[in-house]
């Protein structure tokens, strides 16, 4: 029994580490900082700058993750003592820490079901506490950072099997557009008082329940060859529900979509060599920032144009457009040369 428990402690610790850091991103970096600073880009731009730089630096430091991650999380714990009133340098450091840790955590994944459980905890906790005002989330930030710090000491972060998989040009494009579409809709909903669904008791249970259903469904269908087309259909339905003003239906479909695509993304990223993983992570920071800018523009028609572009990517994969095929071949050659150097 002691042997079994000893073997499972790193898995349990990593599950809690991943869940706490993912929730920290959702409640503090993605929504808390943005809400507190009223979406003023001149005040929050240091977060994505730090995030992008952190990912780049992680390429050179990820092999030191066993001691680096606890150090970064300890620094995060100190920084969030005054998170709501953080200045530009502090916001930059929070972004830097997130950029450094996120790809290293994804690289540590060796069992997808562990991350699915972590996402379940994160979405349930994040949804339940979403209505806490940004200026009052310091205790949440401290709690999540403390859990992450303690569990990082037992998560065997050095554990990392050699990964030699690759991602197609279409796969990378799909991942970018999924996150971009999600960011556009989430940031739009957060500012739409008529259609806002988080923080309302009416929809909290719906959101948590369908996050969980989405996670389970995606895990079961993780290798389904039609996942990309299915997600195009799901995003189309989600955008249609928002445009029609069907708030109750949106509280069911949208959480399902978020959970579903996150599992599929992590399924792809966890197999990649670190450099390729970092490149995709950079594109995801870009997608998140671009989504915020689109939402702030106030023109939701742009979101429909992006959705059409996602549909075009899926169609072009089936009919093999020469120009796109050339890009795909170039993308594959770059990855193959990288894999040979491992």
C-alpha positions as CSV (number, residue, x, y, z in Angstrom):
1,X,0.0,0.0,0.0
2,X,2.8,2.4,0.9
3,X,4.6,1.6,-2.4
4,X,1.4,2.3,-4.4
5,X,0.9,5.6,-2.5
6,X,4.5,6.6,-3.0
7,X,4.1,6.0,-6.8
8,X,0.9,8.1,-6.9
9,X,2.0,11.1,-4.9
10,X,3.9,12.7,-7.9
11,X,0.8,12.2,-10.1
12,X,-1.6,13.7,-7.4
13,X,0.8,16.6,-6.8
14,X,1.2,17.3,-10.5
15,X,-2.6,17.2,-10.9
16,X,-3.0,19.9,-8.2
17,X,-0.1,21.9,-9.6
18,X,-1.6,22.0,-13.1
19,X,-5.1,22.8,-11.8
20,X,-3.9,25.6,-9.5
21,X,-1.7,27.3,-12.2
22,X,-4.4,26.9,-14.9
23,X,-7.0,28.5,-12.5
24,X,-4.5,31.2,-11.6
25,X,-4.3,32.1,-15.3
26,X,-8.1,32.1,-15.7
27,X,-9.0,34.1,-12.5
28,X,-6.0,36.3,-12.1
29,X,-4.0,36.9,-15.4
30,X,-6.8,36.5,-18.0
31,X,-9.7,38.1,-16.1
32,X,-8.5,39.6,-12.8
33,X,-5.8,41.9,-14.2
34,X,-7.8,42.8,-17.2
35,X,-11.0,43.6,-15.2
36,X,-9.1,45.6,-12.6
37,X,-7.4,47.8,-15.2
38,X,-10.7,48.1,-17.2
39,X,-9.2,46.5,-20.3
40,X,-6.9,49.5,-20.8
41,X,-4.2,48.1,-23.0
42,X,-1.7,50.8,-22.0
43,X,-1.8,49.4,-18.5
44,X,-1.9,45.7,-19.1
45,X,0.4,45.2,-22.1
46,X,3.3,44.2,-20.0
47,X,1.6,40.9,-19.1
48,X,1.7,39.4,-22.7
49,X,5.2,40.9,-23.3
50,X,6.4,39.0,-20.2
51,X,4.5,35.9,-21.3
52,X,6.1,35.8,-24.7
53,X,9.6,36.5,-23.3
54,X,9.1,33.8,-20.7
55,X,8.3,31.2,-23.3
56,X,11.4,32.1,-25.3
57,X,13.6,31.9,-22.2
58,X,12.1,28.6,-21.2
59,X,13.6,27.0,-24.4
60,X,17.0,27.5,-22.9
61,X,16.1,26.8,-19.2
62,X,13.5,24.1,-19.3
63,X,16.0,21.4,-18.4
64,X,16.5,23.1,-15.1
65,X,12.7,22.9,-14.4
66,X,13.1,20.8,-11.2
67,X,14.4,23.8,-9.2
68,X,13.3,26.5,-11.6
69,X,9.5,26.0,-11.2
70,X,9.5,26.1,-7.4
71,X,11.6,29.3,-7.5
72,X,9.2,30.9,-10.1
73,X,6.1,29.9,-8.0
74,X,7.6,31.3,-4.9
75,X,8.2,34.5,-6.8
76,X,4.6,34.4,-7.9
77,X,3.4,34.0,-4.3
78,X,5.3,37.1,-3.3
79,X,4.1,39.2,-6.3
80,X,0.4,38.4,-5.7
81,X,0.5,39.9,-2.2
82,X,-0.4,43.2,-3.9
83,X,-1.7,41.8,-7.2
84,X,-4.7,44.1,-7.7
85,X,-2.4,47.2,-7.5
86,X,0.5,45.7,-9.4
87,X,2.5,48.2,-11.4
88,X,3.9,47.6,-14.9
89,X,7.1,45.8,-13.7
90,X,5.1,43.5,-11.5
91,X,2.6,42.7,-14.3
92,X,5.6,42.0,-16.5
93,X,7.0,39.6,-14.0
94,X,3.7,37.8,-13.5
95,X,3.5,37.3,-17.3
96,X,7.1,36.2,-17.4
97,X,6.4,33.5,-14.7
98,X,3.4,32.3,-16.6
99,X,5.3,32.2,-19.9
100,X,8.1,30.2,-18.3
101,X,6.0,27.7,-16.4
102,X,3.1,26.9,-18.8
103,X,5.1,25.1,-21.5
104,X,7.2,23.3,-18.9
105,X,4.0,22.0,-17.2
106,X,2.6,20.8,-20.5
107,X,5.9,19.1,-21.3
108,X,5.6,17.2,-18.0
109,X,2.2,15.6,-19.0
110,X,2.5,11.9,-19.4
111,X,-1.1,10.9,-18.7
112,X,-3.9,12.8,-20.4
113,X,-6.5,11.7,-17.9
114,X,-4.6,13.5,-15.1
115,X,-4.8,16.8,-16.9
116,X,-8.5,16.2,-17.7
117,X,-9.1,15.8,-13.9
118,X,-7.0,19.0,-13.3
119,X,-9.1,20.9,-15.8
120,X,-12.3,19.6,-14.1
121,X,-11.1,21.0,-10.8
122,X,-10.0,24.3,-12.4
123,X,-13.2,25.0,-14.3
124,X,-15.4,24.1,-11.3
125,X,-13.4,26.3,-9.0
126,X,-12.9,29.1,-11.5
127,X,-16.6,29.2,-12.4
128,X,-17.7,29.2,-8.8
129,X,-15.5,32.1,-7.8
130,X,-15.8,34.1,-11.0
131,X,-18.2,36.6,-9.5
132,X,-15.6,37.7,-6.9
133,X,-14.6,41.2,-8.0
134,X,-11.1,41.5,-9.4
135,X,-9.9,43.8,-6.6
136,X,-10.9,41.2,-4.0
137,X,-9.1,38.2,-5.6
138,X,-5.9,38.5,-3.7
139,X,-6.7,35.7,-1.3
140,X,-7.6,33.5,-4.2
141,X,-4.3,34.4,-5.9
142,X,-2.4,33.6,-2.7
143,X,-4.2,30.3,-2.2
144,X,-3.6,29.1,-5.8
145,X,0.0,30.2,-5.7
146,X,0.6,28.4,-2.4
147,X,-0.9,25.2,-3.6
148,X,1.2,25.4,-6.8
149,X,4.4,26.0,-4.9
150,X,3.9,23.2,-2.4
151,X,2.8,20.6,-5.0
152,X,5.7,21.6,-7.3
153,X,8.0,20.1,-4.8
154,X,6.5,16.7,-5.1
155,X,5.5,16.6,-8.8
156,X,8.8,15.1,-10.2
157,X,9.1,17.9,-12.8
158,X,12.3,16.4,-14.1
159,X,10.3,13.5,-15.3
160,X,10.0,13.9,-19.1
161,X,10.0,11.1,-21.7
162,X,11.6,11.8,-25.1
163,X,8.9,13.1,-27.4
164,X,9.4,12.9,-31.2
165,X,5.9,13.6,-32.5
166,X,5.2,16.6,-34.8
167,X,2.2,18.8,-35.6
168,X,0.8,19.5,-39.1
169,X,0.4,23.0,-40.5
170,X,-3.3,22.4,-40.4
171,X,-3.2,21.2,-36.8
172,X,-1.2,24.3,-35.7
173,X,-3.7,26.5,-37.6
174,X,-6.7,24.9,-36.0
175,X,-5.2,25.3,-32.5
176,X,-4.5,29.0,-33.1
177,X,-8.0,29.7,-34.4
178,X,-9.7,27.7,-31.7
179,X,-8.0,29.8,-29.0
180,X,-8.5,33.1,-31.0
181,X,-12.3,32.4,-31.4
182,X,-12.6,31.5,-27.7
183,X,-10.7,34.6,-26.7
184,X,-12.9,36.8,-28.9
185,X,-16.2,35.4,-27.5
186,X,-15.0,35.2,-23.9
187,X,-13.8,38.8,-23.9
188,X,-16.9,40.0,-25.7
189,X,-19.2,38.2,-23.3
190,X,-17.3,39.6,-20.3
191,X,-18.3,43.1,-21.5
192,X,-21.9,42.3,-22.6
193,X,-24.2,42.9,-19.7
194,X,-27.1,41.4,-21.5
195,X,-25.4,38.1,-22.4
196,X,-22.8,37.8,-19.7
197,X,-23.2,34.3,-18.2
198,X,-20.5,34.0,-15.6
199,X,-21.0,35.1,-12.0
200,X,-24.8,34.6,-12.2
201,X,-26.3,31.9,-10.0
202,X,-28.8,31.1,-12.8
203,X,-26.0,29.7,-15.0
204,X,-23.2,28.6,-12.6
205,X,-24.4,25.0,-12.3
206,X,-25.0,24.8,-16.1
207,X,-21.5,26.0,-16.8
208,X,-19.7,23.7,-14.4
209,X,-21.8,20.7,-15.5
210,X,-21.2,21.2,-19.2
211,X,-17.5,21.9,-18.6
212,X,-17.3,18.5,-17.1
213,X,-19.4,16.8,-19.8
214,X,-17.1,18.5,-22.4
215,X,-14.0,17.2,-20.7
216,X,-15.3,13.6,-20.5
217,X,-16.6,13.7,-24.1
218,X,-13.3,15.0,-25.5
219,X,-11.3,12.5,-23.6
220,X,-13.4,9.7,-25.0
221,X,-13.2,11.1,-28.5
222,X,-9.5,12.3,-28.3
223,X,-8.4,10.3,-31.4
224,X,-11.6,10.9,-33.4
225,X,-10.5,12.0,-36.9
226,X,-13.4,14.4,-37.2
227,X,-12.5,16.5,-34.2
228,X,-11.5,19.5,-36.2
229,X,-14.7,19.6,-38.2
230,X,-16.7,19.0,-35.1
231,X,-15.2,22.0,-33.4
232,X,-15.9,24.2,-36.4
233,X,-19.5,23.2,-36.1
234,X,-19.5,23.8,-32.3
235,X,-18.0,27.2,-32.7
236,X,-20.5,28.1,-35.4
237,X,-23.3,27.0,-33.0
238,X,-21.8,29.0,-30.2
239,X,-21.5,32.2,-32.2
240,X,-25.0,31.7,-33.6
241,X,-26.4,31.4,-30.0
242,X,-24.6,34.5,-29.0
243,X,-25.8,36.5,-32.0
244,X,-29.4,35.3,-31.4
245,X,-29.2,36.3,-27.7
246,X,-30.1,32.8,-26.4
247,X,-28.3,33.1,-23.1
248,X,-29.5,29.9,-21.5
249,X,-28.4,27.7,-24.5
250,X,-25.1,29.6,-24.6
251,X,-24.4,28.6,-20.9
252,X,-24.7,25.0,-22.0
253,X,-22.9,24.9,-25.4
254,X,-20.0,27.4,-24.8
255,X,-18.5,25.6,-21.7
256,X,-18.7,22.3,-23.5
257,X,-16.8,23.8,-26.5
258,X,-14.1,25.3,-24.2
259,X,-13.5,22.0,-22.4
260,X,-13.6,20.0,-25.6
261,X,-11.0,22.0,-27.5
262,X,-8.7,22.3,-24.5
263,X,-8.4,18.5,-24.2
264,X,-7.7,18.1,-27.9
265,X,-5.1,20.9,-27.8
266,X,-3.3,19.3,-24.8
267,X,-3.5,15.9,-26.5
268,X,-1.5,17.4,-29.4
269,X,0.9,19.5,-27.4
270,X,1.9,16.9,-24.8
271,X,3.5,14.8,-27.6
272,X,5.7,17.5,-29.0
273,X,9.5,18.1,-28.4
274,X,10.0,21.2,-26.3
275,X,11.0,23.6,-29.0
276,X,8.0,22.8,-31.1
277,X,5.8,23.1,-28.0
278,X,7.2,26.5,-27.2
279,X,6.6,27.7,-30.8
280,X,2.9,26.7,-30.5
281,X,2.7,28.3,-27.0
282,X,3.9,31.6,-28.5
283,X,1.1,31.5,-31.1
284,X,-1.4,30.9,-28.3
285,X,-0.3,34.0,-26.4
286,X,-0.6,35.9,-29.7
287,X,-4.1,34.5,-30.3
288,X,-5.2,35.4,-26.7
289,X,-4.0,39.0,-27.2
290,X,-5.5,39.3,-30.6
291,X,-8.8,38.0,-29.3
292,X,-8.9,40.8,-26.7
293,X,-8.2,43.4,-29.3
294,X,-11.0,42.1,-31.5
295,X,-13.4,42.1,-28.6
296,X,-12.4,45.7,-27.7
297,X,-13.0,46.8,-31.3
298,X,-16.7,46.2,-30.6
299,X,-17.3,44.6,-34.0
300,X,-18.5,41.0,-33.6
301,X,-18.6,40.6,-37.4
302,X,-14.8,40.2,-37.2
303,X,-15.3,37.1,-35.1
304,X,-17.5,35.6,-37.9
305,X,-14.8,36.4,-40.4
306,X,-12.3,34.5,-38.2
307,X,-14.7,31.6,-38.0
308,X,-15.0,31.5,-41.8
309,X,-11.2,31.4,-41.9
310,X,-11.2,28.4,-39.6
311,X,-13.7,26.7,-41.8
312,X,-11.5,27.4,-44.9
313,X,-8.5,25.8,-43.2
314,X,-10.5,22.6,-42.7
315,X,-11.8,22.6,-46.3
316,X,-8.4,23.3,-47.7
317,X,-7.0,20.3,-45.9
318,X,-9.5,18.1,-47.7
319,X,-9.1,19.5,-51.2
320,X,-5.3,20.1,-50.9
321,X,-4.9,23.6,-52.3
322,X,-1.3,23.9,-53.9
323,X,-0.3,27.0,-52.0
324,X,-1.4,25.6,-48.6
325,X,0.3,22.3,-49.4
326,X,3.5,24.1,-50.1
327,X,3.3,25.7,-46.6
328,X,2.5,22.3,-45.1
329,X,5.6,20.8,-46.7
330,X,7.8,23.6,-45.5
331,X,6.3,23.4,-42.0
332,X,7.0,19.6,-42.0
333,X,10.6,20.0,-43.2
334,X,11.3,22.5,-40.5
335,X,10.0,20.1,-37.9
336,X,11.9,17.2,-39.3
337,X,15.1,19.1,-39.1
338,X,14.4,19.9,-35.5
339,X,13.5,16.3,-34.6
340,X,16.8,15.1,-36.1
341,X,18.7,17.4,-33.7
342,X,17.1,15.9,-30.6
